[in-house]
Amino acid sequence: MKLRDLHNQAKEVSALSLFKGEMGTATAIQLKENGLLKEHITKTPALLLCITGHVIYEDETAKRIELHAGDYVNIVPNVKHWLVAPALAQLVLLK
């Protein structure tokens, strides 16, 4: 199966549950080129893994990290953050 096949190709941002287990979850996220995932927070630690494409993670502490295929960022709880995609990106969020 391909992550890109899970998403509605018309939506700027798409997030779908990929896996739910006893210890955590995995969410497949797709951002279209120039897509924006608006600012939000997580209440638990999370790891964002870029599978394909290019995305920029930014947060309220002025952290700015560019992610390409194979890159990841640890997301701290209760810190506002957002994503911008200069190119189509497929991501997996682990919580």
N, CA, C and O atoms as a MOPAC input file, in Angstrom:
PM7 MOZYME 1SCF
protein

 N      0.83400 1    -1.18000 1     0.00000 1
 C      0.00000 1     0.00000 1     0.00000 1
 C      0.88500 1     1.25100 1     0.00000 1
 O      2.01300 1     1.22400 1     0.49100 1
 N      0.36800 1     2.32400 1    -0.54500 1
 C      1.07500 1     3.59900 1    -0.61600 1
 C      0.34600 1     4.63800 1     0.23800 1
 O     -0.88200 1     4.71900 1     0.20500 1
 N      1.09900 1     5.42800 1     1.00000 1
 C      0.49000 1     6.45800 1     1.83200 1
 C     -0.32200 1     7.43800 1     0.99000 1
 O     -1.41600 1     7.84100 1     1.38600 1
 N      0.21000 1     7.82100 1    -0.16800 1
 C     -0.49000 1     8.80700 1    -1.00600 1
 C     -1.86300 1     8.31700 1    -1.45400 1
 O     -2.74700 1     9.12600 1    -1.73200 1
 N     -2.05000 1     6.99900 1    -1.52700 1
 C     -3.33900 1     6.44500 1    -1.96100 1
 C     -4.41400 1     6.55900 1    -0.87200 1
 O     -5.59900 1     6.39100 1    -1.15900 1
 N     -4.01700 1     6.84100 1     0.35800 1
 C     -4.97400 1     6.96900 1     1.46500 1
 C     -5.71500 1     8.29800 1     1.45100 1
 O     -6.82400 1     8.40500 1     1.97400 1
 N     -5.10000 1     9.30700 1     0.85200 1
 C     -5.57600 1    10.68200 1     0.99500 1
 C     -6.43400 1    11.15500 1    -0.17000 1
 O     -6.30300 1    10.69100 1    -1.30300 1
 N     -7.31200 1    12.09400 1     0.15200 1
 C     -8.10800 1    12.79000 1    -0.85000 1
 C     -7.18000 1    13.77300 1    -1.54300 1
 O     -6.69800 1    14.71700 1    -0.91800 1
 N     -6.92900 1    13.56300 1    -2.80800 1
 C     -5.96200 1    14.37200 1    -3.54000 1
 C     -6.38200 1    15.82800 1    -3.69900 1
 O     -5.54200 1    16.67100 1    -4.01500 1
 N     -7.65400 1    16.14500 1    -3.49000 1
 C     -8.14000 1    17.51300 1    -3.66600 1
 C     -7.88200 1    18.38400 1    -2.43600 1
 O     -7.86000 1    19.61000 1    -2.55200 1
 N     -7.68800 1    17.78300 1    -1.27000 1
 C     -7.53700 1    18.54900 1    -0.03400 1
 C     -6.10800 1    19.06400 1     0.13100 1
 O     -5.14500 1    18.36500 1    -0.18300 1
 N     -5.98500 1    20.30200 1     0.63100 1
 C     -4.67300 1    20.89900 1     0.89300 1
 C     -3.93800 1    20.12700 1     1.98100 1
 O     -2.73300 1    19.89300 1     1.88800 1
 N     -4.68900 1    19.73200 1     3.02600 1
 C     -4.13400 1    18.97100 1     4.14300 1
 C     -5.06600 1    17.79700 1     4.41700 1
 O     -6.28200 1    17.96100 1     4.51600 1
 N     -4.47700 1    16.61500 1     4.53800 1
 C     -5.26100 1    15.42500 1     4.82900 1
 C     -4.55600 1    14.64000 1     5.93800 1
 O     -3.34600 1    14.42600 1     5.87300 1
 N     -5.30100 1    14.21800 1     6.94100 1
 C     -4.75200 1    13.41700 1     8.03700 1
 C     -5.69400 1    12.25500 1     8.31000 1
 O     -6.88900 1    12.44500 1     8.53500 1
 N     -5.13500 1    11.04200 1     8.28800 1
 C     -5.92800 1     9.83400 1     8.49700 1
 C     -5.22500 1     8.90100 1     9.46700 1
 O     -4.00100 1     8.77700 1     9.44700 1
 N     -5.99500 1     8.25600 1    10.30100 1
 C     -5.44000 1     7.27700 1    11.22600 1
 C     -4.83300 1     6.12100 1    10.43700 1
 O     -5.48700 1     5.52000 1     9.58400 1
 N     -3.58900 1     5.82800 1    10.73300 1
 C     -2.88700 1     4.74100 1    10.06100 1
 C     -2.83300 1     3.50300 1    10.95100 1
 O     -2.89900 1     2.37200 1    10.47000 1
 N     -2.71100 1     3.74100 1    12.27100 1
 C     -2.59200 1     2.63300 1    13.22000 1
 C     -2.95800 1     3.12300 1    14.62200 1
 O     -2.57400 1     4.21900 1    15.02900 1
 N     -3.70200 1     2.29600 1    15.34800 1
 C     -3.99700 1     2.56300 1    16.75300 1
 C     -3.64200 1     1.31600 1    17.53600 1
 O     -4.16000 1     0.23100 1    17.27100 1
 N     -2.75400 1     1.48100 1    18.50400 1
 C     -2.34000 1     0.36200 1    19.33400 1
 C     -2.53900 1     0.69600 1    20.79300 1
 O     -2.98600 1     1.79200 1    21.13200 1
 N     -2.21000 1    -0.24400 1    21.65400 1
 C     -2.36100 1    -0.03200 1    23.08800 1
 C     -1.42300 1     1.04900 1    23.60400 1
 O     -1.74400 1     1.73900 1    24.57100 1
 N     -0.27200 1     1.20200 1    22.96700 1
 C      0.75400 1     2.13300 1    23.45100 1
 C      0.81300 1     3.44400 1    22.67300 1
 O      1.51100 1     4.36600 1    23.09800 1
 N      0.10600 1     3.55900 1    21.54900 1
 C      0.18600 1     4.79900 1    20.78600 1
 C     -0.51700 1     4.70800 1    19.45000 1
 O     -1.18000 1     3.72000 1    19.13200 1
 N     -0.35000 1     5.78200 1    18.66700 1
 C     -1.01600 1     5.86200 1    17.37100 1
 C     -0.04200 1     6.33900 1    16.30200 1
 O      0.99900 1     6.92300 1    16.60200 1
 N     -0.39800 1     6.08100 1    15.06500 1
 C      0.31700 1     6.60000 1    13.90200 1
 C     -0.72000 1     7.23000 1    12.98000 1
 O     -1.75300 1     6.62900 1    12.68600 1
 N     -0.43200 1     8.44500 1    12.52900 1
 C     -1.33200 1     9.17500 1    11.64500 1
 C     -0.59600 1     9.50900 1    10.36000 1
 O      0.51500 1    10.03700 1    10.39600 1
 N     -1.21100 1     9.20400 1     9.22200 1
 C     -0.65300 1     9.56400 1     7.91700 1
 C     -1.14000 1    10.96700 1     7.57700 1
 O     -2.33700 1    11.25000 1     7.62900 1
 N     -0.20500 1    11.83900 1     7.23000 1
 C     -0.52400 1    13.22800 1     6.89300 1
 C      0.00600 1    13.53100 1     5.49800 1
 O      1.12900 1    13.16700 1     5.15100 1
 N     -0.81500 1    14.19800 1     4.71400 1
 C     -0.37300 1    14.67800 1     3.40500 1
 C     -0.61000 1    16.18100 1     3.33000 1
 O     -1.69800 1    16.66300 1     3.64500 1
 N      0.40800 1    16.91200 1     2.91400 1
 C      0.27400 1    18.33600 1     2.63500 1
 C      0.59000 1    18.54800 1     1.16400 1
 O      1.64400 1    18.13300 1     0.68100 1
 N     -0.31800 1    19.18800 1     0.46000 1
 C     -0.07500 1    19.51500 1    -0.94100 1
 C      0.96300 1    20.63100 1    -1.03000 1
 O      1.24500 1    21.30400 1    -0.03900 1
 N      1.52500 1    20.82300 1    -2.21000 1
 C      2.47900 1    21.89800 1    -2.43000 1
 C      1.86900 1    23.22500 1    -1.97700 1
 O      0.73800 1    23.55100 1    -2.33800 1
 N      2.62000 1    23.97900 1    -1.19000 1
 C      2.18900 1    25.24500 1    -0.59400 1
 C      1.09900 1    25.06100 1     0.46000 1
 O      0.43900 1    26.02400 1     0.84900 1
 N      0.91200 1    23.82800 1     0.92000 1
 C     -0.07900 1    23.54900 1     1.95500 1
 C      0.38400 1    24.02800 1     3.32600 1
 O      1.58100 1    24.09700 1     3.60400 1
 N     -0.58000 1    24.35600 1     4.17200 1
 C     -0.31100 1    24.81600 1     5.53100 1
 C     -1.15600 1    24.01700 1     6.50600 1
 O     -2.37900 1    23.96400 1     6.37600 1
 N     -0.50900 1    23.39700 1     7.47900 1
 C     -1.21000 1    22.79700 1     8.60800 1
 C     -1.15500 1    23.84500 1     9.70300 1
 O     -0.09300 1    24.09200 1    10.27600 1
 N     -2.28400 1    24.46000 1     9.99700 1
 C     -2.35200 1    25.60400 1    10.90600 1
 C     -1.83400 1    25.26800 1    12.29500 1
 O     -1.73200 1    24.10200 1    12.67800 1
 N     -1.51000 1    26.31900 1    13.04000 1
 C     -0.92300 1    26.12900 1    14.36100 1
 C     -1.86700 1    25.35900 1    15.28500 1
 O     -3.08400 1    25.54000 1    15.27200 1
 N     -1.25300 1    24.50300 1    16.07600 1
 C     -1.97600 1    23.65700 1    17.02000 1
 C     -0.97700 1    23.17100 1    18.06700 1
 O      0.22000 1    23.43700 1    17.95700 1
 N     -1.46500 1    22.46100 1    19.07900 1
 C     -0.59300 1    21.86600 1    20.09300 1
 C     -0.91100 1    20.38300 1    20.22300 1
 O     -1.97200 1    19.92000 1    19.80400 1
 N      0.01900 1    19.65600 1    20.80600 1
 C     -0.21900 1    18.27700 1    21.19200 1
 C     -0.05600 1    18.19500 1    22.70500 1
 O      0.78500 1    18.88200 1    23.28400 1
 N     -0.84700 1    17.36900 1    23.32800 1
 C     -0.77000 1    17.21100 1    24.78600 1
 C      0.22900 1    16.14000 1    25.18800 1
 O      0.58300 1    16.02200 1    26.36100 1
 N      0.68900 1    15.35300 1    24.20400 1
 C      1.65500 1    14.29000 1    24.47500 1
 C      2.86000 1    14.45000 1    23.54800 1
 O      2.73800 1    15.06100 1    22.48600 1
 N      4.01000 1    13.91700 1    23.92800 1
 C      5.16700 1    13.96300 1    23.03200 1
 C      4.82300 1    13.26600 1    21.71100 1
 O      4.04700 1    12.31000 1    21.68500 1
 N      5.40900 1    13.75700 1    20.62400 1
 C      5.14000 1    13.17700 1    19.31100 1
 C      6.40400 1    13.20700 1    18.46800 1
 O      7.32700 1    13.97700 1    18.73300 1
 N      6.42900 1    12.36200 1    17.45700 1
 C      7.52800 1    12.32800 1    16.50300 1
 C      6.92000 1    12.44400 1    15.11300 1
 O      6.02900 1    11.67500 1    14.75200 1
 N      7.40400 1    13.40400 1    14.33500 1
 C      6.93300 1    13.61600 1    12.97600 1
 C      8.02500 1    13.17100 1    12.02400 1
 O      9.14400 1    13.68100 1    12.06800 1
 N      7.69800 1    12.21800 1    11.16200 1
 C      8.64600 1    11.63500 1    10.21000 1
 C      8.22400 1    11.99800 1     8.79700 1
 O      7.08500 1    11.75000 1     8.40400 1
 N      9.13700 1    12.58600 1     8.03300 1
 C      8.87300 1    12.91300 1     6.63400 1
 C      9.19600 1    11.68100 1     5.78900 1
 O     10.32600 1    11.19400 1     5.80200 1
 N      8.21600 1    11.18800 1     5.06400 1
 C      8.39200 1    10.00900 1     4.21900 1
 C      8.83300 1    10.42600 1     2.81900 1
 O      9.79800 1     9.88100 1     2.28300 1
 N      8.12600 1    11.39200 1     2.22400 1
 C      8.49300 1    11.93100 1     0.91000 1
 C      8.22500 1    13.43000 1     0.90500 1
 O      7.43400 1    13.93800 1     1.69900 1
 N      8.89100 1    14.11700 1     0.00600 1
 C      8.63400 1    15.53500 1    -0.18900 1
 C      9.46700 1    16.42800 1     0.71000 1
 O     10.58100 1    16.08600 1     1.10600 1
 N      8.89600 1    17.58400 1     1.02100 1
 C      9.61000 1    18.62800 1     1.76100 1
 C      8.58800 1    19.38600 1     2.59800 1
 O      7.56500 1    19.84000 1     2.08500 1
 N      8.87300 1    19.51900 1     3.88400 1
 C      7.98800 1    20.24800 1     4.78800 1
 C      8.84200 1    21.03400 1     5.78400 1
 O      9.95100 1    20.62200 1     6.12800 1
 N      8.32000 1    22.14900 1     6.23200 1
 C      9.00800 1    22.96200 1     7.22600 1
 C      8.18100 1    22.96800 1     8.50800 1
 O      7.01000 1    23.34900 1     8.50600 1
 N      8.81100 1    22.53700 1     9.60600 1
 C      8.20500 1    22.55800 1    10.93600 1
 C      8.64300 1    23.86000 1    11.60100 1
 O      9.82700 1    24.19700 1    11.60300 1
 N      7.67700 1    24.59200 1    12.16800 1
 C      7.98800 1    25.79600 1    12.92500 1
 C      7.16900 1    25.78500 1    14.20800 1
 O      6.06800 1    25.23500 1    14.25800 1
 N      7.73400 1    26.40900 1    15.25600 1
 C      6.95600 1    26.49800 1    16.49800 1
 C      7.13300 1    27.85700 1    17.15900 1
 O      7.93000 1    28.68500 1    16.71700 1
 N      6.37900 1    28.06300 1    18.21800 1
 C      6.34900 1    29.35500 1    18.89600 1
 C      7.64800 1    29.70000 1    19.60700 1
 O      7.81500 1    30.83800 1    20.04600 1
 N      8.56900 1    28.75900 1    19.73300 1
 C      9.87500 1    29.04300 1    20.33600 1
 C     10.88300 1    29.49700 1    19.28500 1
 O     12.06800 1    29.64500 1    19.58500 1
 N     10.42300 1    29.71700 1    18.06400 1
 C     11.24800 1    30.13900 1    16.91900 1
 C     12.05800 1    28.98800 1    16.33000 1
 O     12.98300 1    29.21500 1    15.55100 1
 N     11.71500 1    27.75700 1    16.69700 1
 C     12.36500 1    26.60500 1    16.08000 1
 C     11.84900 1    26.49000 1    14.65300 1
 O     10.64700 1    26.60100 1    14.41200 1
 N     12.76900 1    26.26300 1    13.69900 1
 C     12.41600 1    26.08200 1    12.28400 1
 C     13.28300 1    24.95000 1    11.75600 1
 O     14.50800 1    25.06200 1    11.71300 1
 N     12.64300 1    23.86300 1    11.35500 1
 C     13.37100 1    22.68700 1    10.88000 1
 C     12.81000 1    22.26800 1     9.52700 1
 O     11.61000 1    22.03100 1     9.39000 1
 N     13.68400 1    22.18000 1     8.53300 1
 C     13.28400 1    21.68100 1     7.21400 1
 C     13.42000 1    20.16400 1     7.21000 1
 O     14.45700 1    19.62000 1     7.58800 1
 N     12.36200 1    19.49500 1     6.78000 1
 C     12.35700 1    18.04000 1     6.72600 1
 C     12.23800 1    17.57100 1     5.28500 1
 O     11.39500 1    18.05000 1     4.52600 1
 N     13.08800 1    16.63400 1     4.92600 1
 C     13.03100 1    15.95300 1     3.63900 1
 C     12.88200 1    14.46400 1     3.92900 1
 O     12.93400 1    14.05800 1     5.09000 1
 N     12.70100 1    13.65300 1     2.90600 1
 C     12.49900 1    12.21600 1     3.09200 1
 C     13.54400 1    11.63700 1     4.04600 1
 O     14.74800 1    11.78800 1     3.83600 1
 N     13.06100 1    10.97400 1     5.09400 1
 C     13.92700 1    10.33800 1     6.07200 1
 C     14.23300 1    11.19300 1     7.28600 1
 O     14.78000 1    10.69100 1     8.26800 1
 N     13.89100 1    12.48300 1     7.24300 1
 C     14.13000 1    13.37500 1     8.38100 1
 C     12.96000 1    13.30400 1     9.36200 1
 O     11.84400 1    12.94100 1     8.99300 1
 N     13.23900 1    13.65900 1    10.61700 1
 C     12.17600 1    13.67000 1    11.62400 1
 C     12.41200 1    14.79400 1    12.61700 1
 O     13.50600 1    15.35400 1    12.69300 1
 N     11.37300 1    15.11700 1    13.37800 1
 C     11.46700 1    16.09500 1    14.45200 1
 C     10.64500 1    15.58800 1    15.63100 1
 O      9.55600 1    15.03900 1    15.45900 1
 N     11.18800 1    15.78200 1    16.83600 1
 C     10.43900 1    15.49300 1    18.05500 1
 C      9.60200 1    16.72400 1    18.38500 1
 O     10.11700 1    17.84200 1    18.38900 1
 N      8.32500 1    16.52800 1    18.65900 1
 C      7.41600 1    17.62600 1    18.96800 1
 C      7.12400 1    17.61700 1    20.46200 1
 O      6.68000 1    16.61800 1    21.02900 1
 N      7.38800 1    18.75500 1    21.07400 1
 C      7.23100 1    18.91600 1    22.51600 1
 C      5.76600 1    19.21500 1    22.84500 1
 O      5.12400 1    19.99400 1    22.14100 1
 N      5.23600 1    18.60800 1    23.90000 1
 C      3.85100 1    18.89800 1    24.29300 1
 C      3.65100 1    20.36800 1    24.66100 1
 O      4.55900 1    21.03900 1    25.15100 1
 N      2.43700 1    20.84100 1    24.40800 1
 C      1.98100 1    22.17300 1    24.80600 1
 C      2.77900 1    23.33200 1    24.19900 1
 O      2.84600 1    24.41200 1    24.78600 1
 N      3.37600 1    23.11400 1    23.03800 1
 C      4.06000 1    24.16500 1    22.29100 1
 C      3.33600 1    24.31500 1    20.94900 1
 O      3.22300 1    23.35200 1    20.19000 1
 N      2.85300 1    25.51100 1    20.66300 1
 C      2.18200 1    25.73900 1    19.37900 1
 C      3.16700 1    25.50800 1    18.23800 1
 O      4.29900 1    25.99000 1    18.26600 1
 N      2.71700 1    24.77100 1    17.24600 1
 C      3.55500 1    24.48800 1    16.08200 1
 C      2.68000 1    24.38700 1    14.84400 1
 O      1.46000 1    24.25100 1    14.94300 1
 N      3.31100 1    24.45400 1    13.67500 1
 C      2.60700 1    24.39200 1    12.39900 1
 C      3.56400 1    23.85700 1    11.34500 1
 O      4.77400 1    23.78700 1    11.56000 1
 N      2.99700 1    23.48000 1    10.19600 1
 C      3.78000 1    22.94000 1     9.08600 1
 C      3.45800 1    23.68100 1     7.80500 1
 O      2.30900 1    24.04400 1     7.55200 1
 N      4.48900 1    23.90100 1     6.99600 1
 C      4.34200 1    24.49100 1     5.67000 1
 C      5.03100 1    23.54300 1     4.69500 1
 O      6.13100 1    23.06300 1     4.96700 1
 N      4.39000 1    23.27400 1     3.56500 1
 C      4.95900 1    22.34200 1     2.58500 1
 C      5.33000 1    23.06600 1     1.29400 1
 O      4.44900 1    23.39300 1     0.49900 1
 N      6.62700 1    23.32300 1     1.07100 1
 C      7.04800 1    23.90400 1    -0.20500 1
 C      6.79200 1    22.95500 1    -1.38300 1
 O      6.67300 1    23.39000 1    -2.52800 1
 N      6.71200 1    21.65900 1    -1.08200 1
 C      6.43800 1    20.63900 1    -2.09500 1
 C      5.50000 1    19.60300 1    -1.46100 1
 O      5.40700 1    19.50300 1    -0.23700 1
 N      4.81300 1    18.84300 1    -2.30200 1
 C      3.94200 1    17.77000 1    -1.81100 1
 C      4.71400 1    16.91600 1    -0.81400 1
 O      5.83800 1    16.50100 1    -1.09400 1
 N      4.11500 1    16.64800 1     0.35400 1
 C      4.80100 1    15.88800 1     1.40300 1
 C      3.87700 1    14.82000 1     1.98700 1
 O      2.68100 1    15.03400 1     2.18900 1
 N      4.48200 1    13.66400 1     2.24700 1
 C      3.82900 1    12.57100 1     2.95900 1
 C      4.56600 1    12.41900 1     4.28200 1
 O      5.79300 1    12.31800 1     4.30900 1
 N      3.81200 1    12.40500 1     5.38200 1
 C      4.39300 1    12.36200 1     6.71500 1
 C      3.69200 1    11.29800 1     7.55600 1
 O      2.56500 1    10.89900 1     7.26000 1
 N      4.36600 1    10.85200 1     8.59500 1
 C      3.74200 1     9.97600 1     9.59100 1
 C      3.99700 1    10.60500 1    10.95800 1
 O      5.13400 1    10.92000 1    11.30900 1
 N      2.92500 1    10.78000 1    11.71600 1
 C      2.99300 1    11.32200 1    13.07200 1
 C      2.79200 1    10.17300 1    14.05600 1
 O      1.78900 1     9.46100 1    14.00300 1
 N      3.76100 1    10.00300 1    14.95500 1
 C      3.69100 1     8.95400 1    15.96500 1
 C      3.49000 1     9.59400 1    17.32400 1
 O      4.22000 1    10.50600 1    17.71400 1
 N      2.48200 1     9.09900 1    18.04600 1
 C      2.21200 1     9.58300 1    19.40700 1
 C      2.10900 1     8.39900 1    20.33700 1
 O      1.88600 1     8.57200 1    21.53500 1

